[in-house]
Amino acid sequence: MIAIIDYGMGNLRSVHKGFEKVGVEVIVSQSPGRVEESDGVVLPGVGAFADAMDNLRSSGMDAAIQRALADGKPFLGICLGQQLLFEVSEEWGLHQGLGIFPGRVRRLPEGLKVPHMGWNQVEIKQHDPLLAGIPDGSSFYFVHSYYVDPAQEELTLAVTDYGVRFSSIVGRGNVYGIQFHPEKSSTLGLKILENFGRLVKGC
């Protein structure tokens, strides 16, 4: 069973339905205990980084996430959920993240239309089971004003060009983050959710 974390910041319904469409069993939970008991964890999110971290801390989900990762459970952060994996965000000041991956969350450069909203291509830099069946150059649906800037190049699985080339998929071991919304990205987006489901089953 995969637990989708409900911490008051996510597009939970669409993520839940996306997994259901590809036959992956998921639950939406506000319980840290249920997250720790799950076989895999998904952290979606829409909104402000600082508010999201406050909600995770006040609910005890931050500690539950760390324990789940220490146990080697597959983890997928989506949009804001990807950004929260990093050490610090520059959104409205400096705010500490979960610190799973080294690096910063930065605002898209001046002169670009912000938020970056719509379909854009993803250039695969490293092959990974999460991307099985995803052709290089495939398009996915983005809605964001900030992007992750990993401190280690090897964390980047794919990049996207929007006036700046940014890491649109990151990963190490069983922990992944994706900046776009797979649940809103038609067949190929659902394929990524299906692939994550397979990773969970294989652990």
Secondary structure, 3 states (H helix, E strand, C coil): CEEEECCCCCCHHHHHHHHHHCCCCEEEECCHHHHHHCCEEEECCCCCHHHHHHHHHHHCHHHHHHHHHHCCCCEEEECHHHHCCEEEECCCCCEECCCCEEEEEEECCCCCCCCEEEEEECEECCCCHHHCCCCCCCEEEEEECEEEEECCHHHEEEEEECCCEEEEEEEECCEEEECCCHHHCHHHHHHHHHHHHHHHHHC
